[in-house]
Amino acid sequence: MASRLTPSQAVARSVKRARQLQNWNQQQLAHRLTELGLPTRQSTIARIETGKRGVSLDDAVALSVALDVPLVRLIAGQAVDDEQIALAPAEVFPAELARLHLVGSVHLGSPANLSTWWKGHGEKAREEGWFERAKEAGRVRTDTASDGTTTYVVEED
């Protein structure tokens, strides 16, 4: 069963995985962050990866740059794909849905309504074109913000 992670816990797990995929030790990541202007010690990386130290938004962005991983993937990426992410204390979603929300592809609306629709769909539904089918069924509407950003809202069946 999937566990529930806070964004900080997800970032901690993702940082460790991304660092390992780079074949870096903690000292090498600390050195890279220092090169980027964020003086960091190996012990700080260890505390981040074990969840003993939280990560500020500024730190998360720097880690994203240092590891060459999009910020959204540190919060809801491959390292946490089988988990539930608490985007807010009372708003918990599968990692895939959290990722789609964070990149602006899906408006979550009411979690009670959307989670019923989403349950069991995940990656398979995405591969099978769920978004295209939702558009064809007239369940997708667009909202355009004053800055020109378009958000696609998938409504419940």
N, C-alpha and C positions, 0 to 999 in steps of 0.2 A: 504494500500500500504506500502511496506517495506521502511524503512528509510535508509539513507546512514550514516554509522558510520565509523569514523576513528578507527584504531586499539586501540588508547588510550581510545576512548569512549566505545568501545566494552569491553576492560579490566575493565573499571570502572563499567559497568553494570554487568559483570561476577563476579567481586570480591564481589559486594554486594549480588548477588544471592548465590554464593558459601558460603559466610559467613552466610547468613540466613539459608541455608540448614544444616550447621554445628550447628545451634542453638546458634551461638555466637553473642555477641554484638560487637560493634566496639572496645571497650576496650580490649576484649578478643583476638581479632585478633592482635591488637597492641602489646599486651603482648607476643603472640606467635612469632611475628616477632622479638621482642626484645630478646626472648630466642634463636632465630636463629642467633643472632648477628647483627640485623638491628634495632637499637633503634628507636622505633616508638611510637608516641602519638595517642590517640583516635582522636584528631582533624585532624591529617594527614590522617587517614582512612576516615573520613568524607569528607575531601577535595578530596581524590581520587575518592570516590564513587559518588560524585556530579560533577566530571569533573573539579573541580577548581584547581586541582594539577595533573600534568602529571605524568606518571610512566616511569622511566628509565628501560632499559632492565634488569639491576641488580635487581631493585625493583620488576619487573614482575616475575622474576625467584624466588625470595624469597617469593612473594605472592603465587606462584604456589606450593612451598614446604609447606608453612604454611597452605594452604587450602587443600593440597593433591589433587590438580587438575592439570592435564598436562597443560603446558604452552600454547599449541595450543588451548586448550579448554577455556583458559582465553581470547584469541583473537577471536576465532570463534567457540564458544561452544554453549551449549543449551540455554544460556541466550540471545543469539542473533540469533537463528536459523531462524527467520523470517525476518532478516535484510540483507542489502547489506553492504559488508565490502570493504572499500577503501584500498586495499593493498598498493597502491601508489595513489597520488592525482588523476591521470587520469585512474586508473585501478580499477574498482569497480566490485565485484562479489558477488553472493549469498553466504551466510555464509558457506553452505555445500561445495561449490566449493572452497572457500578460505581455509577451513579446509583441504580438500584433497590436495590442493597445498602445504600448510604449512607442512604437514607430508610427502610430496614427492610422493604422490600417483598419482597426476595429474600434468602434465606440462601445464601451461596455454597457452603458445604460444601466438597467436594473440587473444586478448579478443573479437574483432569484429567477428572473425570466431567461436570461442568457445562458446560465449554467445548465438549465434543463436542455436547451437546444444543443449546447456545445458538448455535453457529456458523451463520451464515447467517440467523438469525431476526431479530435486532434490532428496529427500529421496525415493520417489516412484520408480524412475528409478534405484536407487541403489539397492533397495530391489528386483527389477525384474531382476537383473543381467545385467545391461547395460554394465558393463566392460567386462563380459564374451562374450556378444553378439558382442561388438566392436572387441574383439580378434578374434572371429570366422569370422567376416567380413573383417579381415585383416587391421583394422584401428588402431591397437595398435603396436607401435614399442618400442623397448627398447634402451635407451642410457645408456652406462656404462661410468662413470667418471673415471679419473685416480686413484681415491682412492677406486675404486671397487663398489661405490654406483650405483645402477641401478634405473633409472627413466623410468616409463612407460608413453609414450606420446600417447594420444588418439587423432587421427586426425579426422577432420570433414568428414561427409558423402560425 
